[in-house]
Amino acid sequence: FSPTTFRKLAGCTLFITGASRGIGKAIALKAAKDGANIVIAAKTAEPHPTLPGTIYTAAAEIEAAGGKALPCVVNVREEQQIINAVEKAVKTFGGIDILVNNASAISLTGTLETETKKVNLMMDVNVRGTYLTSKTCLPHLRKSRNPHILNLSPPMNLNPMWFKNHCAYTISKYGMSMCVLGMAEEFRGEVAVNALWPKTAIHTAAMDMLGGSGIEKQCRKTDILADAAYCILTKPKSFTGNFIIDEDLLREEGVKDFDIYAIAPAYKEETLSGSQHEGPHGAKADTAATAAQPLSPVAETFRVIQGAMSEEYVRTTQGVFQFELSGDEGGTWYIDLKTKGGSAGFGKPSVTADVVMSMSSADFVKMFTGKLKPTLAFMSGKLRIKGNMALAIKLEKMLTQLNSKL
């Protein structure tokens, strides 16, 4: 899989917001290898105290990769700065072919914990910034041969789960997705408008701030989004109105090995028998082989949990957890930390569960062995939680204590 052999973006001009670091810069570097012109529309002109990179260091990297760079100081909250940068881009490169709306502000906080200035920042950068940058670039995009707008925003899923823990952030990201819905239809036949979102957490400076130390081991490199973006931006403009997940698209394009994108490949999904990936779909653990194992990973995990039960856990937790697992050893399992003595095992709990968690059995094992943080599993959509959130957090605390035993 090497789309660069054709240098499909040679001579194209990309206007990328937030391109001084992270995902924006990764997309810029991928296009630069084809010999594209990159407008780095970002606000970091002076080195930031904690975050790496400025528009000028990014420009140097882009030129070194084979592209032409135009660093512009753009805070997407300031309409005039967007207009000035777009005019400068058109004057320098003769037009704009692609707009990537990547600049984003994030605060994964509940309604009462989110300060008004944070709400304003997320709405201004994510929704209004994306809207105004698109509006300013569109007259130039319409003149391009194969124009694209790509927003880094999620597929719209109105399940309350995506809103309840960080309502303001979700509203702001869905605002970007709504720009895709509306503009794709409005400019159909003229400009392609699509959204791209990662399947797993991506390692960026923002993720370090959110997740704390060690988080990167559970993340993928920004390259996966750069490769997916490249696939989208080299498609004809008739490819529009799509909400794309990076891994799904790359699988369709024939990518088999996703280890190359892992920050720590050892964290990759091992098949449950612990064997190496084999076969067309990387699945080797057939049921016979799994049955021959001494105790399957999920059953073994529940055996350890059952053994670790204590009156203390029951007294401090007071909750019943039900797990709906998919994949190998799928089915319903439970942990009862409410009834005297506590219990855990296969099947439904004897009383109604306070929390129901749905995830794959492989991720369940990772979560209980400390290889996958529940918070991260939840944020990246690997874990779905119904019921009492406070109890789910108590379980996370218990896991930390259990990990030494697993």
C-alpha positions in Angstrom: 0.0 0.0 0.0 2.0 3.0 -1.2 -0.2 5.7 -2.7 2.8 8.1 -2.8 4.2 6.3 -5.9 1.8 8.5 -8.0 2.6 11.7 -6.1 -1.2 12.5 -6.3 -1.0 15.7 -4.3 2.0 17.2 -6.2 1.4 20.9 -6.7 -1.9 20.9 -4.7 -2.3 23.6 -2.0 -3.6 22.4 1.4 -4.8 24.9 4.0 -4.5 23.1 7.4 -5.6 24.6 10.7 -3.7 23.6 13.8 -0.9 22.2 11.6 2.0 23.2 13.9 1.8 19.8 15.7 -0.1 16.6 16.2 -2.5 15.3 13.6 -2.5 18.5 11.5 1.2 18.3 11.1 1.2 14.6 10.3 -1.3 15.2 7.5 0.8 18.1 6.2 4.0 16.0 6.2 2.3 13.1 4.3 1.1 15.6 1.6 4.5 17.3 1.6 6.2 14.0 0.5 4.1 14.4 -2.8 5.4 17.9 -3.3 2.3 19.7 -2.1 2.1 23.3 -0.9 1.0 23.5 2.8 -0.5 26.6 4.5 0.2 26.1 8.2 -2.7 28.0 9.7 -2.0 27.8 13.4 -1.6 30.1 16.4 1.8 29.0 17.8 4.4 31.5 16.5 6.5 31.6 19.7 7.5 28.3 21.4 4.9 27.2 23.8 6.0 26.4 27.4 4.8 22.8 27.4 3.8 21.9 23.8 6.3 21.1 21.1 6.6 23.0 17.8 5.7 26.3 16.2 4.4 27.2 12.7 8.0 27.8 11.8 9.5 24.5 13.0 6.6 22.8 11.2 7.4 24.8 8.0 11.0 23.6 8.2 9.9 19.9 8.5 7.4 20.3 5.6 10.1 21.8 3.3 12.5 19.0 4.4 9.9 16.4 3.4 9.7 17.9 -0.1 6.8 20.3 0.2 6.5 24.1 0.1 5.3 25.7 3.3 3.6 29.0 4.1 3.4 29.6 7.9 0.5 31.9 8.9 -0.4 33.0 12.4 -4.1 32.0 12.6 -6.3 31.8 15.6 -9.5 30.5 14.1 -11.5 32.5 16.6 -10.4 35.6 14.7 -12.2 35.9 11.4 -9.8 38.5 10.1 -6.8 36.3 10.7 -8.5 33.5 8.6 -9.2 35.9 5.8 -5.7 37.3 5.7 -4.2 33.8 5.6 -6.5 32.6 2.8 -5.6 35.8 0.8 -1.9 35.2 1.4 -2.2 31.5 0.4 -4.0 32.4 -2.9 -1.4 35.1 -3.6 1.5 32.7 -2.9 0.3 29.5 -4.5 -2.4 30.6 -6.9 -5.4 29.0 -5.1 -6.6 26.5 -2.5 -7.4 22.8 -3.3 -7.9 21.3 0.1 -9.0 22.5 3.5 -8.3 20.4 6.6 -10.2 21.7 9.6 -8.1 20.2 12.3 -7.8 22.9 15.0 -9.7 21.9 18.0 -10.1 22.7 21.7 -11.0 20.0 24.2 -12.2 19.7 27.8 -13.6 16.4 28.8 -15.5 17.8 31.8 -19.1 17.6 33.1 -21.5 20.4 32.8 -20.9 21.8 36.3 -17.1 21.5 36.0 -16.8 23.2 32.6 -15.9 26.9 33.0 -17.7 29.3 30.7 -14.5 30.4 29.1 -13.8 26.7 28.2 -17.3 26.4 26.7 -16.7 29.6 24.7 -13.3 28.3 23.5 -14.7 24.9 22.3 -17.6 26.5 20.6 -15.5 29.2 19.0 -12.6 27.0 17.8 -14.5 23.8 16.9 -17.8 25.0 15.5 -17.4 28.6 14.6 -13.7 28.3 13.5 -14.5 25.3 11.3 -17.5 27.1 9.8 -15.7 30.4 9.1 -12.6 28.8 7.7 -14.8 26.7 5.3 -16.8 29.7 4.3 -13.6 31.7 3.6 -11.9 28.9 1.6 -15.0 27.8 -0.4 -14.9 30.5 -3.2 -11.3 29.4 -3.9 -12.0 25.6 -3.5 -14.8 25.9 -6.1 -12.2 26.9 -8.7 -10.0 23.8 -8.0 -10.0 20.6 -10.1 -10.6 18.2 -7.2 -11.4 20.3 -4.1 -11.9 18.7 -0.7 -12.8 19.9 2.8 -11.9 17.4 5.6 -13.1 18.0 9.2 -11.5 16.0 12.0 -14.8 15.2 13.7 -16.8 12.1 14.8 -19.7 10.3 13.2 -22.9 11.6 14.7 -24.3 9.2 17.2 -27.1 10.5 19.4 -26.6 7.9 22.1 -26.6 10.0 25.4 -23.5 8.1 26.4 -21.4 10.3 24.2 -22.8 13.5 25.8 -23.3 12.8 29.4 -19.6 13.0 30.6 -18.5 16.0 28.4 -21.6 17.6 27.0 -20.0 20.9 25.8 -17.1 19.1 24.0 -19.4 16.6 22.3 -21.8 19.4 21.1 -18.8 21.3 19.7 -17.4 18.3 17.8 -20.8 17.4 16.5 -21.0 21.0 15.4 -18.1 20.3 13.1 -19.8 17.1 11.9 -23.0 19.0 11.1 -20.9 21.3 8.9 -20.0 18.2 6.9 -23.7 17.1 6.7 -24.8 20.6 5.5 -21.9 21.6 3.3 -21.6 18.2 1.6 -25.1 18.6 0.4 -24.9 22.3 -0.4 -21.8 22.0 -2.5 -22.4 18.5 -3.9 -20.8 18.1 -7.4 -18.5 21.1 -6.7 -16.5 20.4 -3.4 -16.2 17.1 -1.5 -16.8 17.5 2.2 -16.0 14.6 4.6 -15.2 13.9 8.2 -12.4 11.7 9.6 -12.2 10.2 13.1 -9.8 7.7 14.8 -10.9 4.3 15.9 -8.5 4.4 18.8 -6.9 7.1 20.9 -4.1 8.9 19.0 -1.0 9.9 20.7 -0.6 13.8 20.6 0.5 16.4 23.1 -3.2 16.9 23.9 -3.6 13.2 24.8 -0.6 13.4 27.2 -2.3 16.3 29.0 -5.6 14.4 29.2 -4.3 10.9 30.0 -1.2 11.5 32.0 2.0 9.4 31.9 2.0 6.0 30.3 -1.1 6.9 28.2 0.9 6.7 24.9 1.3 2.9 25.2 -2.4 2.6 24.5 -2.4 5.0 21.6 -1.7 4.9 17.9 0.7 7.2 16.1 -0.7 10.2 14.1 0.5 8.4 10.9 -2.7 6.3 10.8 -4.8 9.5 10.4 -2.4 11.0 7.9 -2.6 7.8 5.8 -6.4 7.8 6.0 -6.6 11.5 5.2 -4.4 11.0 2.2 -6.8 8.3 0.9 -9.7 10.6 1.2 -8.1 13.7 -0.2 -6.9 11.8 -3.3 -10.4 10.5 -4.1 -12.6 12.3 -6.7 -14.8 15.1 -5.4 -17.9 12.8 -5.9 -16.7 11.1 -2.7 -18.6 13.4 -0.3 -20.7 13.5 2.8 -18.9 10.5 4.5 -18.1 10.0 8.2 -14.9 7.9 8.0 -13.2 5.9 10.7 -9.4 5.7 10.0 -9.0 1.9 10.5 -12.1 0.9 8.5 -11.0 3.0 5.5 -7.5 1.6 5.5 -8.7 -2.0 5.8 -10.8 -1.3 2.7 -7.7 0.1 1.0 -5.9 -3.2 1.7 -3.9 -2.4 4.8 -3.4 -5.6 6.8 -0.8 -4.7 9.4 -2.0 -2.1 12.0 1.0 -2.9 14.3 3.0 -0.3 12.3 0.7 2.4 13.8 1.0 1.3 17.5 3.2 3.4 19.8 3.9 0.2 21.7 3.3 -2.8 19.4 3.3 -5.2 22.4 0.0 -3.7 23.4 -1.6 -4.9 20.1 -4.6 -7.2 20.3 -3.1 -10.6 20.8 -5.4 -13.4 19.8 -6.8 -14.9 22.9 -4.8 -18.1 22.7 -1.7 -15.9 22.9 -0.6 -17.0 19.4 0.7 -14.7 16.8 -1.7 -13.3 14.2 -2.1 -15.6 11.2 -4.5 -16.2 8.4 -6.4 -13.6 6.2 -8.1 -11.8 9.1 -5.3 -12.2 11.6 -7.5 -14.8 13.5 -5.9 -18.0 14.5 -7.6 -18.8 17.8 -10.1 -21.4 16.6 -12.6 -22.6 19.3 -11.0 -26.1 19.5 -7.6 -24.5 20.3 -9.1 -22.2 22.8 -11.0 -25.0 24.5 -7.7 -26.9 24.9 -6.2 -23.9 26.9 -6.1 -24.6 30.7 -8.5 -21.8 31.4 -9.5 -19.1 28.9 -8.3 -15.5 29.7 -11.8 -14.3 30.6 -12.6 -17.3 32.9 -9.1 -17.0 34.5 -9.7 -13.3 35.1 -13.0 -14.0 36.9 -11.4 -16.8 38.9 -8.8 -14.3 40.2 -11.5 -11.7 40.9 -13.5 -14.3 42.8 -10.4 -15.3 44.8 -9.7 -11.6 45.6 -13.2 -10.9 46.9 -13.3 -9.5 50.4 -15.8 -8.1 52.9 -13.9 -4.9 52.6 -14.5 -4.6 48.8 -18.2 -5.4 49.3 -18.6 -2.9 52.1 -16.8 -0.1 50.2 -18.3 -0.8 46.7 -21.9 -1.8 47.2 -22.5 -2.4 43.5 -23.4 -5.2 41.1 -21.6 -5.2 37.7 -22.7 -7.0 34.6 -20.4 -7.5 31.6 -21.8 -8.1 28.1 -18.7 -9.4 26.3 -18.5 -9.9 22.5 -16.0 -12.0 20.5 -14.3 -15.2 21.8 -15.8 -16.2 25.1 -18.6 -13.7 24.6 -21.6 -13.8 26.8 -22.8 -12.4 30.1 -20.5 -12.3 33.2 -20.9 -10.5 36.5 -19.2 -9.2 39.6 -21.5 -8.9 42.7 -20.0 -6.5 45.3 -23.2 -6.0 47.1 -24.4 -9.3 48.5 -22.6 -10.6 51.6 -19.2 -12.1 50.7 -19.4 -11.1 47.1 -19.2 -13.3 44.0 -18.2 -13.3 40.4 -18.6 -15.6 37.4 -20.4 -16.5 34.2 -24.1 -15.7 33.7 -26.5 -13.0 35.0 -26.1 -11.7 38.6 -28.9 -12.9 41.0 -30.0 -9.3 41.5 -30.4 -6.5 38.9 -27.0 -5.0 38.0 -26.3 -1.3 38.9 -23.9 -1.0 36.0 -23.8 -2.8 32.7 -20.6 -2.7 30.7 -20.3 -3.9 27.1 -17.0 -4.5 25.4 -15.0 -7.2 23.6 -13.6 -10.0 25.7 -10.0 -9.2 24.5 -10.4 -5.6 25.8 -12.0 -6.9 29.0 -8.9 -8.9 29.8 -6.7 -6.0 29.0 -8.7 -3.7 31.2 -8.4 -6.2 34.1 -4.7 -6.7 33.6 -4.0 -3.0 33.6 -3.1 -2.8 29.9 -6.1 -0.7 29.1 -7.3 2.2 31.3 -11.1 2.1 31.7 -11.3 5.8 31.1 -9.5 5.5 27.8 -11.5 2.5 26.8 -14.6 4.5 27.4 -13.4 7.6 25.6 -12.3 5.7 22.6 -15.7 3.8 22.4 -14.3 0.4 23.3 -16.3 0.3 26.5 -19.9 1.2 26.7 -21.4 1.9 30.2 -25.1 1.9 31.2 -26.2 2.7 34.7 -24.5 4.2 37.7 -21.3 6.1 36.6 -20.1 6.7 40.1 -20.0 2.9 40.7 -18.2 2.4 37.5 -15.5 4.7 38.8 -15.4 2.7 42.1 -14.7 -0.4 40.1 -11.8 1.3 38.3 -10.3 2.0 41.8 -10.7 -1.6 42.7 -9.1 -2.7 39.5 -6.0 -0.7 40.4 -5.7 -2.7 43.6 -6.4 -6.0 41.8 -3.9 -5.5 39.1 -1.1 -6.6 41.3 -2.8 -10.0 41.6 -3.6 -10.5 37.9 
